[in-house]
Amino acid sequence: MLMVFWTRVFLAFAGLFGATAVAVSAAAAHMLAGVLEVDQLDWVKTASSYQMIHAVALFGCAAMVNFSRFRVGVTLAGVCFVIGILFFSGSLYAMVYTGHRAFAAVTPFGGFAFIVGWLSLLWAGLRHQREAAL
């Protein structure tokens, strides 16, 4: 049952984050291009591109979490990707929306979560290789 839970969670977040990345990027390009400053547009582009990349990675986590040999690493990666999107992309969006640069203090935590997520996938792959050899 836990496997199905994580599959559903990661799939739902992949859909939510993928759709909102497209919507925010399109809004910035078409509706806000004359309203936002250049650095604010860059923040939106960076946030939405990282969000989309990690939404696709979440989709992969949803597909792989059911394989018992990968489960721990893939689950950790998926959770880290969700946290990373919320903190990294979310803080950049918050800076654009509010104009307060204080949100930049949160951004590195999201980036760190992304890195831990990717390293968790590396660990899952190497762990599987080691177990398969036994």
Secondary structure as the mmCIF struct_conf table of DSSP 4:
data_model
#
loop_
_struct_conf.conf_type_id
_struct_conf.id
_struct_conf.beg_label_comp_id
_struct_conf.beg_label_asym_id
_struct_conf.beg_label_seq_id
_struct_conf.end_label_comp_id
_struct_conf.end_label_asym_id
_struct_conf.end_label_seq_id
HELX_RH_AL_P HELX_RH_AL_P1 LEU A 2 HIS A 30
TURN_TY1_P TURN_TY1_P1 MET A 31 MET A 31
BEND BEND1 LEU A 32 LEU A 32
TURN_TY1_P TURN_TY1_P2 ALA A 33 VAL A 35
BEND BEND2 LEU A 36 LEU A 36
HELX_RH_AL_P HELX_RH_AL_P2 VAL A 38 MET A 64
TURN_TY1_P TURN_TY1_P3 VAL A 65 ASN A 66
BEND BEND3 PHE A 67 PHE A 67
TURN_TY1_P TURN_TY1_P4 SER A 68 PHE A 70
HELX_RH_AL_P HELX_RH_AL_P3 ARG A 71 GLY A 84
HELX_RH_PI_P HELX_RH_PI_P1 ILE A 85 SER A 89
HELX_RH_AL_P HELX_RH_AL_P4 GLY A 90 THR A 98
HELX_RH_3T_P HELX_RH_3T_P1 ARG A 101 ALA A 105
TURN_TY1_P TURN_TY1_P5 VAL A 106 VAL A 106
HELX_RH_AL_P HELX_RH_AL_P5 THR A 107 ALA A 133
#
